[in-house]
């Protein structure tokens, strides 16, 4: 998800004018990308119209009907991509922000020529037996509870990263998917990018020897979130439902719609926000599951503001196979390893491989470049993989169990940081051992009536 620094609004601009300009801008971007992708999908379908297999896949019986929960940011992009995939329908647009719900509903209707229903409570989506898929793009504290309820209601689920807000929720999400025989995919798209798939295959084939270590990093230049004021809840926002399973807190004017990431009640800091993408690829390449030890160091150094999560964090994850993953997150300094803001490097006995963007570069033990690869990025392949899973029952590239194992590493890193302790874990399941302070953060407190159950 892109991050935007909003410029102050000129006093000469009316609120209505600003909203009108925003809507027209969103409309142009939405239609430009949505129509172009849909046209590409239509051309592909037309080119293979004589293929019986394609005719079966595009039959009305294979149409995937979905409701999207959370459309103010990432959910809007998911709507575009899912419609472009072909033989899909966005039947519901759900958001507790009535402005976003109305805006995206109109845009979806223009693309698919059928207006979706607009709801504020995602449970209305679960009540509709004609809906196949729940897309969860609300804030992190909603990811697992909504996934669990979705599976229990017979829906397949596409859930944004991270797949849970706590380790306990991750385990419950896996259990809910398996109990209800539902497909659940997390939005870690690199699992489906051809260039990354090729890179990981080369690692597994021994191209750089025995791989023992992977370094991951994320760098950015985020501004201060300031010090929020407790103010009246805006009339366009259902603040209690926005909080949902999280304990009730006063409404502050610097939380919605993005800065919740930096508060422990709702977010998981940069480690859960962007770190999960790199750590997931690192775990995949190293072929490891659960760690034996996690340590963390860092702090909140750059801005004096309301942010609770660290802006500088280094996490080390050690595995019983004699392998390690590290993550370095600097939210305030844009220069990262290999002159990039995001990446993953793998280090083996015969060479190394660096993944940046949608491709990779491989080096020998003298640092000489010996191979490169690249491929498409974006959401297209990941969405196609998910929809294939929904139609066939085949587990997906970022199945919920894979998702939980990678997300758990982020949770353990945050727990190590928050407790200032070494977190030793059972390598069979990642559970924390002999550390009461860390074990207390395995789960969380819930608002009355929102405790997840499987």
C-alpha positions, -999 to +999 in steps of 0.1 A: +000+000+000+014+034-009+018+060+018+007+096+011+017+128+029-013+150+028-007+187+021-026+212+042-058+223+026-059+259+014-084+281+032-096+292-002-108+257-011-142+246+002-147+212+017-172+203-010-148+213-038-120+193-022-142+162-020-154+167-056-119+169-068-109+138-048-139+118-062-132+127-098-095+118-093-105+084-077-130+079-105-105+084-132-078+062-116-104+035-107-119+034-142-086+037-160-071+007-142-103-013-139-115-010-175-080-016-188-076-047-168-111-059-176-105-053-213-073-074-210-092-101-193-119-100-220-093-102-248-078-133-231-112-150-228-121-142-264-087-155-276-095-189-260-132-190-266-130-222-285-111-240-256-136-262-237-116-258-205-119-220-207-156-222-214-160-243-183-140-219-162-160-189-174-194-206-171-220-189-148-217-217-124-181-207-118-188-170-111-173-160-078-194-135-059-177-115-032-181-088-005-153-065+003-148-053+039-128-021+041-126+000+009-109+032+019-075+021+007-064-014-002-099-028-005-105-004-035-075-018-053-087-054-046-121-046-060-105-034-093-082-065-095-109-090-087-133-076-112-106-076-138-099-113-132-131-122-150-162-141-140-164-124-107-189-100-091-185-076-063-219-079-047-212-059-015-190-029-006-186-025+032-170+003+052-177+020+084-168+052+066-199+061+046-179+084+023-156+056+012-184+031+009-205+053-013-176+064-035-163+029-042-198+015-047-203+040-075-170+032-091-175-006-089-210-002-105-195+017-134-170-011-141-192-041-137-224-024-148-242-036-117-244-016-084-231-035-054-250-033-021-235-009+004-234-020+041-216-007+072-215-040+090-197-069+073-219-094+090-246-085+065-223-100+039-220-132+059-258-135+061-261-137+023-258-173+011-252-161-024-218-147-015-188-170-020-159-148-008-153-123+020-124-099+013-109-085+045-091-053+039-100-035+072-073-027+098-052-054+113-072-060+144-101-071+122-081-096+100-084-128+120-118-122+137-134-114+104-117-144+087-129-167+115-164-155+112-163-157+074-151-193+074-178-202+100-204-186+076-192-208+048-172-181+030-138-184+014-116-155+026-090-132+010-073-115+039-048-087+038-015-090+056-008-097+084-033-125+087-037-119+125-032-093+152-018-118+177-003-153+175-034-168+192-056-154+164-034-168+137-038-203+151-075-198+153-077-186+117-059-218+105-083-239+126-114-221+112-103-226+076-096-263+081-127-270+102-150-254+076-130-265+046-126-230+033-098-215+011-081-186+029-053-166+012-032-138+026-022-108+005+015-116+004+016-112-034+053-122-038+043-158-033+028-156-068+052-133-087+069-153-114+103-137-109+103-144-072+090-180-077+120-185-101+144-171-076+132-193-048+133-224-070+169-216-079+177-214-042+160-247-035+178-263-064+212-254-048+223-226-071+240-207-043+248-238-022+236-245+013+216-213+023+220-204+060+210-168+063+185-143+049+185-106+055+153-085+050+148-048+053+124-020+049+132+017+048+109+047+045+107+084+054+075+087+073+065+120+088+054+125+124+018+115+132+016+144+157-002+144+190-039+137+186-068+155+203-099+137+216-127+152+195-163+144+186-167+113+163-173+124+127-208+118+114-194+097+085-177+072+108-190+043+130-162+045+155-174+017+177-177-007+147-143+005+134-129-007+167-149-039+166-130-066+185-106-041+200-113-025+234-132+008+233-109+039+231-117+076+228-117+089+192-086+109+183-082+130+152-049+114+141-058+077+140-081+071+110-074+061+083-037+051+084-020+060+117-037+031+135-008+010+123+014+026+149-008+018+179-007-016+196-045-018+200-050-019+162-017-024+144+015-043+145+040-015+136+062-016+106+071-052+112+036-064+107+029-037+080+058-042+056+082-066+074+058-095+068+064-093+030+101-097+033+101-122+061+076-144+043+099-147+013+129-153+035+111-181+054+101-196+020+136-195+006+152-209+038+126-237+040+120-231+077+088-230+098+090-221+134+120-205+152+137-216+184+147-181+194+137-145+186+155-113+198+149-076+190+165-043+195+156-007+187+132+019+198+111+050+189+137+076+182+128+100+154+096+118+163+081+130+195+045+120+188+017+095+196+033+066+178+036+036+202+054+011+179+092+014+172+104+034+142+138+016+144+138-021+149+162-050+143+149-085+148+168-118+146+150-151+142+170-183+148+158-217+136+167-252+148+180-261+113+210-238+120+196-209+099+187-173+107+165-145+093+170-108+102+148-078+096+158-042+098+131-016+098+138+021+096+106+041+092+124+075+090+155+068+069+149+059+032+183+043+023+184+006+029+207-023+020+217-025-017+206+011-021+170+001-019+141+007+005+129-029+005+146-062-003+156-097+007+190-113+004+199-150+007+234-161+016+247-196+008+279-216+008+284-210-029+270-175-035+242-151-027+210-139-042+193-105-038+156-100-045+145-065-052+114-053-070+099-081-091+132-099-098+166-110-085+203-109-090+226-138-082+263-135-072+292-159-068+314-159-037+335-131-051+305-108-055+304-112-093+270-111-109+263-144-125+225-145-132+194-123-132+157-129-135+125-109-135+088-111-140+054-094-135+044-080-101+012-066-088-019-085-078-030-103-110-013-137-105-021-137-067-058-131-073-059-157-101-043-182-077-069-174-050-098-176-074-085-210-087-084-222-052-120-211-046-132-229-077-112-261-073-105-264-036-068-264-042-047-247-014-032-215-026+003-200-027-002-180+005-026-204+022-035-195+058-012-220+073+018-205+054+005-171+062+003-178+099+039-191+101+053-160+085+030-136+104+040-154+137+076-144+132+065-107+131+045-111+163+074-128+180+097-100+170+073-074+184+068-094+216+106-096+220+108-058+216+079-050+239+092-072+267+129-065+262+136-102+265+150-131+246+119-151+233+127-188+232+101-209+214+091-244+208+103-252+172+073-276+168+047-248+169+064-214+177+049-212+212+068-191+237+086-210+265+094-200+301+087-163+297+055-151+314+057-115+302+061-126+266+034-153+269+010-127+282+011-111+247+002-143+229-034-132+228-053-099+236-083-085+254-115-081+233-145-058+234-175-076+249-191-100+224-161-101+200-140-129+215-133-152+184-143-189+186-138-218+163 
